[in-house]
């Protein structure tokens, strides 16, 4: 096979940088495997190793620092036919350490090439996750306080099926790359090299000293026997293929005429347990029965059984490109917790906005039109106030109609719950 090097933007590294030898070795490995550019994806992130995706005539994805393995995983799952190679420096390795561990555990068919030169070479020579403690680097004494990571031991312990440690100057580097890319699972190649622009200006490091240092460490040369197992993507597709096909979402037929002709913005503010989110869903379903587009955004804390609950809905006859709400047409205020989350918005509303407020809820001073409803006097429980409010809006032809609300309830609820909901919306009074 001919070279896949991009001649319109050939590799350019600092003189003496080991990355250049890795680049040419990778190109030779592609050629030996008979791979065309259309069969390969190179995924990179930030740093000098992040230049690799521009140096080859292959598919490429360039992303955030440390996140390359996440992009590569998605690519491999979507296109298992492609050979996906990830190039990552020791900087990205440290930043994306959690992603490295997850990829090891999955054993997905990716090859991770670690261009390990012991520092953040592009940004000033600061210490990285692999910097030796005795090294002199651009971040002062910090590396003396941190133990460098042995990425081969870590990845092997985390479940990687193929782990190798080598010098960027090793004569068999191409052979090792081919073996890694041929491996059916996650393969890791830790390649030690030199950064003449930063690291070796202050630290003595040569190809011979790299070989000597490597000889002192545990050897990793390929397949890890205890980690051999099924490749993740193949196992995923087999397991998923055996599942029953999920039912398609119910189609909402456009059967009714909405009471308004322009975009409607609705805000419901309440507290946990008042079924605010459910009410938001019902508003959207009702809008869809009128042939409108609908969006829903919810705001609630992680303490889902306590605190505020807010839903924002947009209904419009055309696609909704912007889902933000600044001046809602209707506000339903059911609890002080929710009012507190939108206090500034409520304070600046004008008379064109209707606020349907539960008795006992305190509003900021506002120019909106306020209608108070005493749900307690009607013996309506707090968890039903939101649905009761929708019924009052529907009776007044604000945002939705009763027939739209009835249709939405029939989509959202079944049997006994549906009958209870129907009874409620016809019982509530202003």
Secondary structure as the mmCIF struct_conf table of DSSP 4:
data_model
#
loop_
_struct_conf.conf_type_id
_struct_conf.id
_struct_conf.beg_label_comp_id
_struct_conf.beg_label_asym_id
_struct_conf.beg_label_seq_id
_struct_conf.end_label_comp_id
_struct_conf.end_label_asym_id
_struct_conf.end_label_seq_id
STRN STRN1 UNK A 5 UNK A 5
HELX_RH_3T_P HELX_RH_3T_P1 UNK A 7 UNK A 9
TURN_TY1_P TURN_TY1_P1 UNK A 15 UNK A 16
HELX_RH_AL_P HELX_RH_AL_P1 UNK A 18 UNK A 32
TURN_TY1_P TURN_TY1_P2 UNK A 33 UNK A 34
HELX_RH_3T_P HELX_RH_3T_P2 UNK A 37 UNK A 39
STRN STRN2 UNK A 40 UNK A 44
BEND BEND1 UNK A 46 UNK A 47
HELX_RH_3T_P HELX_RH_3T_P3 UNK A 48 UNK A 51
HELX_RH_AL_P HELX_RH_AL_P2 UNK A 52 UNK A 55
STRN STRN3 UNK A 56 UNK A 56
BEND BEND2 UNK A 57 UNK A 58
STRN STRN4 UNK A 59 UNK A 62
BEND BEND3 UNK A 64 UNK A 64
TURN_TY1_P TURN_TY1_P3 UNK A 65 UNK A 66
HELX_RH_AL_P HELX_RH_AL_P3 UNK A 68 UNK A 78
TURN_TY1_P TURN_TY1_P4 UNK A 80 UNK A 81
BEND BEND4 UNK A 82 UNK A 82
STRN STRN5 UNK A 83 UNK A 89
HELX_RH_AL_P HELX_RH_AL_P4 UNK A 90 UNK A 95
TURN_TY1_P TURN_TY1_P5 UNK A 96 UNK A 96
HELX_RH_AL_P HELX_RH_AL_P5 UNK A 97 UNK A 106
TURN_TY1_P TURN_TY1_P6 UNK A 107 UNK A 107
BEND BEND5 UNK A 109 UNK A 109
STRN STRN6 UNK A 111 UNK A 116
BEND BEND6 UNK A 118 UNK A 119
STRN STRN7 UNK A 120 UNK A 120
TURN_TY1_P TURN_TY1_P7 UNK A 121 UNK A 124
STRN STRN8 UNK A 126 UNK A 126
TURN_TY1_P TURN_TY1_P8 UNK A 129 UNK A 130
TURN_TY1_P TURN_TY1_P9 UNK A 133 UNK A 134
STRN STRN9 UNK A 137 UNK A 137
TURN_TY1_P TURN_TY1_P10 UNK A 138 UNK A 139
STRN STRN10 UNK A 140 UNK A 140
TURN_TY1_P TURN_TY1_P11 UNK A 141 UNK A 141
HELX_RH_3T_P HELX_RH_3T_P4 UNK A 142 UNK A 145
BEND BEND7 UNK A 146 UNK A 146
HELX_LH_PP_P HELX_LH_PP_P1 UNK A 147 UNK A 149
HELX_RH_AL_P HELX_RH_AL_P6 UNK A 151 UNK A 158
TURN_TY1_P TURN_TY1_P12 UNK A 159 UNK A 159
BEND BEND8 UNK A 161 UNK A 161
STRN STRN11 UNK A 162 UNK A 167
TURN_TY1_P TURN_TY1_P13 UNK A 168 UNK A 169
TURN_TY1_P TURN_TY1_P14 UNK A 171 UNK A 172
HELX_RH_AL_P HELX_RH_AL_P7 UNK A 173 UNK A 182
BEND BEND9 UNK A 183 UNK A 185
STRN STRN12 UNK A 187 UNK A 192
TURN_TY1_P TURN_TY1_P15 UNK A 196 UNK A 198
HELX_RH_AL_P HELX_RH_AL_P8 UNK A 199 UNK A 202
BEND BEND10 UNK A 203 UNK A 203
HELX_RH_AL_P HELX_RH_AL_P9 UNK A 207 UNK A 215
TURN_TY1_P TURN_TY1_P16 UNK A 216 UNK A 216
BEND BEND11 UNK A 217 UNK A 217
HELX_LH_PP_P HELX_LH_PP_P2 UNK A 218 UNK A 219
STRN STRN13 UNK A 221 UNK A 223
HELX_RH_3T_P HELX_RH_3T_P5 UNK A 225 UNK A 227
HELX_RH_AL_P HELX_RH_AL_P10 UNK A 232 UNK A 241
TURN_TY1_P TURN_TY1_P17 UNK A 242 UNK A 242
BEND BEND12 UNK A 243 UNK A 243
HELX_LH_PP_P HELX_LH_PP_P3 UNK A 244 UNK A 251
BEND BEND13 UNK A 256 UNK A 256
BEND BEND14 UNK A 259 UNK A 259
BEND BEND15 UNK A 261 UNK A 262
STRN STRN14 UNK A 264 UNK A 271
TURN_TY1_P TURN_TY1_P18 UNK A 272 UNK A 273
BEND BEND16 UNK A 274 UNK A 274
HELX_RH_AL_P HELX_RH_AL_P11 UNK A 276 UNK A 289
TURN_TY1_P TURN_TY1_P19 UNK A 290 UNK A 291
STRN STRN15 UNK A 293 UNK A 300
BEND BEND17 UNK A 302 UNK A 302
TURN_TY1_P TURN_TY1_P20 UNK A 304 UNK A 305
BEND BEND18 UNK A 306 UNK A 307
STRN STRN16 UNK A 308 UNK A 316
BEND BEND19 UNK A 317 UNK A 318
BEND BEND20 UNK A 321 UNK A 321
BEND BEND21 UNK A 326 UNK A 327
BEND BEND22 UNK A 329 UNK A 329
STRN STRN17 UNK A 330 UNK A 333
HELX_RH_AL_P HELX_RH_AL_P12 UNK A 336 UNK A 341
TURN_TY1_P TURN_TY1_P21 UNK A 342 UNK A 342
HELX_RH_AL_P HELX_RH_AL_P13 UNK A 343 UNK A 347
TURN_TY1_P TURN_TY1_P22 UNK A 348 UNK A 348
TURN_TY1_P TURN_TY1_P23 UNK A 351 UNK A 352
BEND BEND23 UNK A 353 UNK A 353
STRN STRN18 UNK A 354 UNK A 358
TURN_TY1_P TURN_TY1_P24 UNK A 359 UNK A 360
HELX_LH_PP_P HELX_LH_PP_P4 UNK A 361 UNK A 364
BEND BEND24 UNK A 365 UNK A 365
BEND BEND25 UNK A 367 UNK A 368
STRN STRN19 UNK A 369 UNK A 373
TURN_TY1_P TURN_TY1_P25 UNK A 375 UNK A 375
HELX_RH_3T_P HELX_RH_3T_P6 UNK A 376 UNK A 378
TURN_TY1_P TURN_TY1_P26 UNK A 379 UNK A 379
HELX_RH_3T_P HELX_RH_3T_P7 UNK A 382 UNK A 384
HELX_RH_AL_P HELX_RH_AL_P14 UNK A 385 UNK A 395
TURN_TY1_P TURN_TY1_P27 UNK A 396 UNK A 397
BEND BEND26 UNK A 398 UNK A 400
HELX_RH_AL_P HELX_RH_AL_P15 UNK A 402 UNK A 412
HELX_RH_AL_P HELX_RH_AL_P16 UNK A 415 UNK A 427
#
